[in-house]
Amino acid sequence: MSEEIASAAAGFLESALTEDSSSGSAADVLDWLESMRAQQHLVSTPIPFRELGEWSFEDGSGDLIHKSGKFFRISGIRVESAFADQPEWDQPIIGQPEIGILGILSREIGGVVHLLMQAKMEPGNPLGIQLAPTVQATHSNYTQVHNGARPPYLEYFLHRDRSRVLIDQLQWEQGSAFLRKRNRNIVVAADEEVPVGERFRWLTVGQVKRLLAYPNLVSMDARSVLACMPLVDPGTGLSHKIPRHVNEFAAGVLGSYASLDATRDDQDVQQWLADLKRRNPLKVRNIGLSQIKGWRQSERDVRHIDDRFFSVIAVKVESDSREVARWAQPIIASVATGLIALLITRIDGALHALVKARAEPGSADSVTVGPTIQRALDFHSGAKDVDHSPFFDLLANASERDVRYSCVQSEEGGRFFRVENLYRIVEIEEADHLSIPPGYIWLTFRQMQDLVRRGLLSVEARTLLSCISLT
């Protein structure tokens, strides 16, 4: 790490260990969010496709497109992969090749790094309002294709004379639902006074992490950026400086972030990924939404014939807190609450997490790295209501004493309609008895953070990293 990133990591760590701030306690933040929910109006109502207005099914392909040709499209793909449990399948997918901005503005207040977080409403949020990054905008949004207002604070991320860049990483969104969709996950620091709008509030990293103990309160976009913030510089040997007041699990996490010891060294991990990609090519072909097999289209949805995976629906939205007051759009809806879970254990004294390489049709690489279990919106669960993972029962039915985190969190509300997943982290004492199939590997948290930096860790795995509180 450079000196700048090492300094940023120290600031993020101190902020992560600070649960209260000048903005108040976590309880005060909850009251503020509730008041924002009461003041803002947003209603999303499912409608038939014929009422989409500026959206329509394209002649020939049958894809759902906007008349401007901008924003995104819902298209159909055919996937072939020797690596997936299902070697070939068709599915709808969101096509949005532009790169958006997920940006958090930071500033030191009282010597502690604070993040400017936004109370933001999205059409697909289960609670309506969520804690979101300072700026959360697609390229179409911030270039005002919709003829709406520009997002507040955008200038801090577009004009470098207004701020210092601490983190700037390209990260993939859900590879099971987006076709090669990436966002800039960026954190900038302002050295000047920043005017704070009514819908914005300065919070410490620790406060945001504490709020992740509440269902559906912190947006997927905020979780993604949070996971990109390094808490430890491995080069400093921070493991011997871990604050004494943190609990045993938090100390183990920080030690794992700092540890240079792992069951597989970094070169082995890179070779593991390279071998999987070489042996498991992924073929993705656009065939048009009207041509996909195994799906049926009605006047209100596009749904799998076995009612599996997800569906495509349409909603009309009315809001007094968005750049545009009313609009209609297609959106992805889930069939059931999913399970996304990470198994961890101590190996030679260091916490390791069991991750799995996955075939994601929407990612540029044939293999991405995800959590131990990812049973949500995808085609890797085998037969209906069955999960082939040998670790499913261990994670789904873990005893309370082994659960380090368990909470329902929703996915991004601009493209997903009330899609919820149970996120879990389960620690077991001994892992020697486990048989680890091909495609799985034990990694330290430092190695997972390195995959984040390289854009190789899935958004689901990044969420699990962000959910770990140190207070």
C-alpha positions in Angstrom: 0.0 0.0 0.0 1.1 3.6 -0.6 1.5 6.0 2.2 -1.7 7.7 1.2 -3.7 4.4 1.3 -2.0 3.4 4.6 -3.1 6.8 6.1 -6.6 6.3 4.7 -6.8 2.8 6.3 -5.8 4.2 9.7 -8.5 6.9 9.4 -11.1 4.4 8.3 -10.2 2.0 11.2 -10.5 4.7 13.8 -13.8 5.7 12.3 -15.0 2.1 12.3 -14.2 1.9 16.0 -16.2 5.1 16.8 -19.9 4.3 17.3 -21.1 7.7 18.2 -20.2 11.1 16.7 -21.1 14.8 16.8 -24.1 13.8 14.7 -25.4 11.8 17.6 -25.8 8.1 18.5 -27.1 5.3 16.3 -30.5 5.8 17.9 -30.5 9.5 16.8 -29.7 8.3 13.2 -32.7 6.0 13.3 -34.9 8.8 14.4 -33.5 11.0 11.6 -34.2 8.3 9.0 -37.7 7.9 10.3 -38.3 11.6 10.0 -37.0 11.6 6.5 -39.3 8.7 5.6 -42.2 10.7 7.0 -41.3 13.8 5.0 -40.6 12.2 1.7 -43.1 10.6 -0.6 -42.4 7.7 -2.9 -44.9 5.1 -4.1 -44.1 2.2 -6.4 -47.0 0.3 -8.0 -46.8 -2.8 -10.2 -48.4 -2.2 -13.6 -49.0 -4.1 -16.9 -46.2 -3.7 -19.4 -48.6 -1.8 -21.7 -48.6 1.1 -19.2 -44.8 1.6 -19.3 -45.1 4.7 -21.5 -41.6 5.5 -22.7 -40.6 1.8 -22.5 -41.6 -0.9 -25.0 -40.7 -4.3 -26.3 -38.3 -3.8 -29.3 -39.4 -5.3 -32.6 -37.4 -8.4 -33.5 -35.5 -9.0 -30.3 -38.4 -8.5 -27.9 -36.0 -6.6 -25.5 -37.5 -4.1 -23.1 -36.0 -0.7 -24.1 -36.4 3.0 -23.4 -37.3 5.2 -26.3 -34.2 7.3 -25.8 -32.0 4.3 -26.1 -30.4 5.3 -22.8 -30.7 4.0 -19.2 -30.8 0.2 -19.5 -32.5 -2.6 -21.4 -33.9 -6.0 -20.4 -32.6 -8.5 -22.9 -32.2 -12.3 -23.2 -29.0 -14.3 -23.1 -28.0 -18.0 -23.6 -25.2 -19.2 -21.3 -22.9 -22.1 -21.7 -20.5 -23.0 -18.9 -18.7 -26.2 -17.9 -18.2 -24.7 -14.4 -21.8 -24.1 -13.4 -24.0 -26.8 -11.9 -26.3 -26.2 -14.9 -24.2 -26.3 -18.1 -26.6 -24.3 -20.3 -29.5 -22.0 -19.6 -31.4 -19.0 -21.0 -32.3 -16.0 -18.9 -33.3 -12.3 -18.9 -30.6 -9.9 -17.9 -30.2 -6.1 -17.4 -28.0 -4.5 -20.1 -26.4 -1.3 -18.8 -22.9 -1.0 -20.2 -22.3 2.5 -18.8 -20.3 3.1 -15.6 -22.1 4.8 -12.7 -20.8 6.6 -9.6 -21.2 5.3 -6.1 -19.4 8.0 -4.2 -19.0 8.8 -0.5 -17.7 12.2 0.6 -15.6 12.1 3.7 -14.3 14.7 6.1 -12.5 14.7 9.5 -14.7 16.0 12.3 -13.2 16.2 15.7 -10.2 14.2 14.4 -12.4 11.3 13.2 -13.3 10.5 9.6 -17.0 10.9 8.9 -18.9 9.9 5.8 -21.6 12.1 4.3 -24.5 9.6 3.9 -27.8 10.2 2.2 -31.4 9.2 3.2 -32.5 8.1 -0.3 -35.7 6.6 -1.6 -35.7 4.0 -4.4 -38.7 2.4 -6.1 -37.6 -1.1 -5.1 -36.6 -0.4 -1.4 -38.7 -2.6 1.0 -38.7 0.2 3.6 -38.9 3.0 1.0 -35.9 4.9 2.4 -32.3 3.7 3.0 -28.9 5.0 4.0 -27.1 5.5 0.7 -23.8 7.0 -0.6 -23.5 10.7 -1.0 -23.8 10.3 -4.7 -25.5 7.3 -6.3 -26.1 7.8 -10.0 -25.8 6.1 -13.3 -24.1 7.9 -16.2 -27.5 8.6 -17.7 -28.7 10.1 -14.4 -25.8 12.5 -13.8 -25.7 13.5 -17.4 -29.4 14.3 -17.0 -30.8 12.1 -19.8 -34.1 12.2 -17.8 -34.1 16.0 -17.9 -34.0 16.0 -14.1 -31.8 17.9 -11.6 -28.1 16.9 -11.1 -27.4 14.9 -7.9 -26.1 17.1 -5.1 -22.4 17.0 -4.3 -21.6 15.5 -7.7 -18.9 18.2 -8.3 -16.7 16.7 -5.5 -16.4 13.5 -7.5 -16.1 15.0 -11.0 -13.7 17.9 -10.2 -10.6 16.9 -8.4 -9.8 20.4 -7.2 -12.7 20.1 -4.7 -11.5 17.0 -3.0 -8.7 14.3 -2.5 -9.3 10.8 -3.8 -8.9 8.1 -1.1 -10.4 5.2 -3.0 -11.4 4.8 -6.7 -12.2 1.2 -7.8 -14.3 -0.3 -10.5 -16.6 -3.0 -9.1 -19.1 -5.3 -10.7 -22.7 -5.4 -9.7 -24.7 -8.7 -9.6 -23.2 -10.9 -12.4 -26.4 -13.0 -12.3 -28.7 -10.1 -13.2 -26.5 -7.4 -14.9 -24.6 -7.9 -18.1 -21.1 -6.4 -17.5 -22.4 -3.6 -15.3 -19.7 -1.8 -13.2 -19.7 1.2 -10.9 -16.9 3.5 -9.7 -16.8 2.9 -6.0 -15.1 6.1 -4.9 -14.4 7.8 -1.6 -13.1 11.4 -1.6 -12.0 13.7 1.3 -12.9 17.3 1.5 -10.7 19.7 3.5 -13.2 22.5 3.4 -16.5 23.1 5.1 -19.3 21.2 3.3 -22.9 22.4 3.4 -25.1 19.6 4.6 -28.6 19.2 3.0 -31.6 18.1 5.0 -31.4 14.6 3.5 -27.7 14.2 4.3 -25.9 13.5 7.6 -22.3 13.0 8.7 -21.8 9.5 10.2 -18.7 7.5 11.3 -17.9 4.2 9.6 -18.8 2.5 13.0 -22.2 4.1 12.9 -22.9 2.8 9.4 -21.7 -0.6 10.3 -23.9 -0.6 13.4 -27.0 0.2 11.3 -26.3 -2.9 9.2 -27.7 -4.8 12.2 -31.1 -3.6 11.1 -32.9 -5.2 8.1 -32.9 -3.3 4.8 -31.7 0.0 6.3 -28.3 0.4 4.5 -28.4 0.2 0.7 -26.4 -2.3 -1.4 -24.5 0.6 -3.0 -23.4 1.9 0.5 -22.3 -1.6 1.5 -20.3 -2.0 -1.7 -18.4 1.3 -1.1 -17.9 0.4 2.6 -16.3 -2.9 1.7 -13.7 -1.0 -0.5 -12.5 1.0 2.5 -9.3 -0.8 3.8 -9.2 -1.0 7.6 -5.6 -2.3 7.9 -2.4 -1.7 6.1 -0.7 -5.2 6.1 2.7 -3.6 5.8 2.4 -2.0 9.3 2.0 -5.2 11.3 -1.2 -3.7 12.8 -2.1 -7.0 14.4 -0.1 -6.1 17.5 -1.8 -2.7 17.7 -5.4 -4.0 17.8 -7.3 -1.9 20.4 -7.9 -3.8 23.6 -11.5 -2.8 23.9 -12.7 -4.6 20.8 -14.4 -8.0 21.2 -12.7 -11.3 20.4 -14.4 -11.7 17.0 -13.5 -8.1 16.0 -9.9 -8.7 17.1 -9.8 -11.8 15.0 -11.1 -10.0 12.0 -8.5 -7.2 12.3 -5.8 -9.8 12.8 -6.9 -11.6 9.7 -6.8 -8.3 7.7 -3.2 -7.8 8.9 -2.0 -11.3 8.8 0.5 -12.3 6.1 0.0 -16.0 7.0 -2.6 -18.0 5.1 -3.2 -21.6 4.1 -2.5 -20.6 0.5 -0.1 -17.8 -0.3 -1.1 -14.9 -2.7 0.6 -16.5 -5.7 -1.2 -19.8 -5.1 -4.6 -17.9 -5.0 -3.8 -16.1 -8.3 -2.8 -19.5 -9.8 -6.1 -21.1 -8.5 -8.1 -18.4 -10.2 -6.1 -18.6 -13.4 -6.5 -22.3 -13.6 -10.3 -22.2 -13.1 -10.7 -19.5 -15.8 -8.5 -21.5 -18.2 -10.4 -24.8 -17.6 -13.9 -23.2 -17.5 -14.6 -20.9 -20.4 -17.9 -19.0 -20.3 -19.9 -18.4 -23.4 -22.7 -15.8 -23.3 -24.8 -15.1 -26.4 -27.5 -12.4 -26.7 -30.6 -14.1 -28.2 -33.2 -11.4 -27.5 -35.8 -11.5 -24.7 -38.5 -13.0 -26.9 -36.3 -16.0 -27.7 -35.3 -17.3 -24.3 -36.4 -20.9 -23.5 -37.9 -21.9 -20.2 -39.6 -18.5 -19.6 -43.1 -17.2 -20.2 -44.3 -13.7 -20.8 -47.7 -12.4 -19.6 -49.1 -8.8 -19.7 -47.6 -8.2 -16.2 -44.3 -10.2 -16.0 -41.7 -12.4 -17.6 -41.4 -15.4 -15.4 -39.6 -18.8 -15.3 -41.9 -21.7 -16.2 -41.1 -23.3 -12.8 -41.4 -20.0 -10.9 -37.7 -20.1 -10.0 -35.0 -17.5 -9.9 -36.6 -14.1 -10.5 -39.1 -12.3 -12.7 -39.2 -9.1 -14.8 -42.1 -6.7 -13.9 -43.1 -3.1 -14.5 -43.8 -0.4 -11.9 -45.0 3.2 -12.0 -43.3 5.5 -9.4 -44.3 8.8 -7.9 -41.8 10.7 -5.7 -41.3 14.2 -4.3 -37.7 13.5 -3.4 -36.1 12.4 -6.7 -34.7 14.2 -9.7 -37.8 13.3 -11.6 -41.3 13.4 -9.9 -42.9 10.4 -11.7 -41.8 7.7 -14.1 -42.4 4.1 -15.1 -39.8 1.4 -15.6 -39.1 -2.4 -15.8 -37.6 -3.9 -12.7 -36.4 -7.3 -11.4 -38.5 -9.0 -8.7 -37.5 -12.0 -6.7 -39.4 -15.3 -6.2 -38.2 -15.8 -2.5 -35.8 -14.5 0.1 -32.3 -15.8 -0.7 -29.4 -17.0 1.5 -25.9 -15.5 1.1 -23.5 -16.8 3.7 -19.9 -17.0 4.6 -18.2 -19.8 6.6 -15.2 -18.8 8.7 -12.8 -20.6 11.0 -9.4 -20.1 12.6 -6.5 -21.8 10.8 -3.1 -21.5 12.5 -4.5 -18.7 14.6 -5.8 -16.6 11.7 -9.4 -16.2 10.7 -10.0 -17.6 7.2 -13.2 -17.5 5.1 -14.3 -20.2 2.7 -15.1 -18.6 -0.6 -16.3 -20.2 -3.8 -15.5 -19.5 -7.5 -18.6 -18.9 -9.5 -19.6 -18.7 -13.2 -21.3 -15.3 -13.5 -22.8 -14.6 -17.0 -22.8 -10.9 -16.4 -19.1 -10.5 -15.5 -16.3 -10.0 -17.9 -14.3 -12.9 -16.4 -15.5 -16.5 -16.6 -15.0 -16.9 -12.9 -15.7 -14.5 -10.0 -15.1 -15.1 -6.3 -18.2 -15.2 -4.0 -19.2 -16.3 -0.6 -19.5 -19.9 0.6 -23.3 -20.0 -0.2 -25.0 -17.7 -2.7 -28.6 -18.9 -3.3 -30.2 -15.8 -4.8 -31.4 -14.7 -8.3 -29.1 -17.2 -10.0 -28.9 -20.6 -11.7 -26.6 -22.5 -9.3 -29.0 -24.1 -6.9 -29.7 -27.2 -9.0 -33.2 -28.7 -8.8 -36.0 -26.6 -7.4 -35.7 -26.1 -3.6 -32.4 -28.0 -3.5 -29.0 -26.6 -2.9 -26.1 -28.8 -4.0 -23.6 -27.1 -1.7 -22.2 -29.4 1.0 -22.2 -26.5 3.4 -25.8 -25.4 3.0 -27.2 -27.1 6.2 -24.1 -26.0 8.2 -24.8 -22.4 7.3 -28.6 -22.3 7.1 -29.1 -24.2 10.4 -26.1 -23.0 12.5 -26.6 -22.7 16.2 -26.9 -19.2 17.6 -23.5 -19.4 19.4 -21.7 -19.8 16.0 -23.5 -17.0 14.2 -21.4 -13.8 13.9 -23.8 -11.9 11.7 -27.4 -12.6 10.5 -29.7 -10.1 9.0 -31.9 -9.6 5.9 -30.6 -7.0 3.5 -32.2 -5.8 0.3 -30.5 -5.4 -3.1 -30.2 -2.1 -5.1 -33.7 -0.6 -5.2 -33.3 1.1 -8.6 -33.2 -2.2 -10.5 -34.6 -4.7 -8.0 -38.1 -4.6 -6.5 -38.0 -5.6 -2.9 -35.4 -8.3 -3.4 -34.2 -9.5 0.0 -31.5 -11.9 1.0 -30.5 -13.3 4.4 -26.8 -12.5 4.9 -25.0 -14.7 7.4 -21.5 -15.2 8.8 -21.0 -18.4 10.7 -17.8 -19.3 12.6 -16.9 -22.9 13.4 -14.1 -24.0 15.8 -12.6 -26.8 13.7 -12.6 -27.2 9.9 -10.3 -30.2 9.5 -13.2 -32.5 9.2 -14.7 -30.6 6.2 -14.1 -31.9 2.7 -13.4 -28.9 0.5 -14.7 -29.5 -3.1 -12.9 -28.0 -6.1 -13.8 -24.4 -6.7 -13.6 -23.5 -2.9 -10.6 -22.0 -1.1 -9.8 -20.7 2.4 -8.7 -17.0 2.3 -7.8 -14.6 5.1 -9.6 -11.3 5.2 -6.4 -9.6 3.9 -6.6 -11.8 0.8 -10.3 -11.0 0.3 -9.6 -7.3 0.6 -6.9 -7.7 -2.1 -9.6 -9.3 -4.3 -11.8 -6.3 -3.6 -9.1 -4.0 -4.7 -8.6 -6.0 -7.9 -12.4 -6.0 -8.7 -12.6 -9.8 -8.3 -14.9 -10.2 -5.3 -18.6 -10.3 -5.9 -21.0 -7.7 -4.6 -22.6 -10.3 -2.4 -19.2 -11.1 -0.8 -18.5 -7.4 -0.4 -21.7 -7.0 1.4 -20.7 -9.6 3.9 -17.4 -7.8 4.5 -19.2 -4.5 5.1 -21.6 -6.1 7.6 -18.8 -6.9 10.1 -19.0 -4.4 13.0 -15.9 -3.8 15.1 -17.8 -2.2 18.0 
